[in-house]
Amino acid sequence: MMGGGNGVLWYLVLTALLVIPFWKILPRYGIAAPFALFAVLPVGAIILLWIIAFRDKFSDRAGV
């Protein structure tokens, strides 16, 4: 036996645990929420973290 569908279930759970927070956080940084789907790929999650880390959250405030 190959273990059933447990691997797929775990992948879906981990994907949801990554995508949902990105979906909520990205609009605060001026990035469209659907870009959170890139977090499904490990490289995509790392790239999104780098973008968030170096993006000015309050770009709408002048002089801050």
SVG drawing of the C-alpha trace seen along z (x, -y; Angstrom):
<svg xmlns="http://www.w3.org/2000/svg" viewBox="-7 -65 21 67">
<polyline fill="none" stroke="black" stroke-width="0.4" points="0.0,0.0 1.1,-3.5 -0.3,-5.1 -3.6,-6.4 -4.2,-10.1 -2.6,-11.2 0.3,-13.0 -2.2,-15.0 -4.2,-15.9 -1.0,-17.2 0.0,-19.1 -3.4,-20.8 -3.3,-21.6 0.2,-23.1 -0.7,-25.0 -3.7,-26.6 -1.5,-27.4 0.8,-29.4 -1.6,-31.0 -4.3,-32.3 -1.9,-34.5 -0.2,-35.8 -3.7,-36.5 -4.5,-38.7 -1.1,-40.5 -0.3,-41.3 -3.0,-43.9 -1.6,-45.9 1.6,-46.2 -0.2,-47.3 0.1,-43.9 -3.0,-42.1 -4.1,-39.2 -4.1,-36.6 -0.3,-36.8 -0.6,-34.8 -1.1,-31.7 2.7,-31.9 3.2,-30.7 2.2,-27.2 5.7,-26.9 8.5,-27.1 10.4,-29.6 7.3,-31.7 6.8,-31.9 10.5,-33.0 10.1,-35.6 6.9,-37.0 8.6,-37.2 11.5,-39.2 9.1,-41.6 7.2,-42.1 10.4,-42.6 11.7,-45.3 8.5,-47.0 7.4,-50.3 4.1,-49.5 3.1,-53.1 4.0,-54.3 0.8,-56.5 2.2,-58.7 4.4,-61.6 7.6,-62.1 7.2,-59.1"/>
</svg>
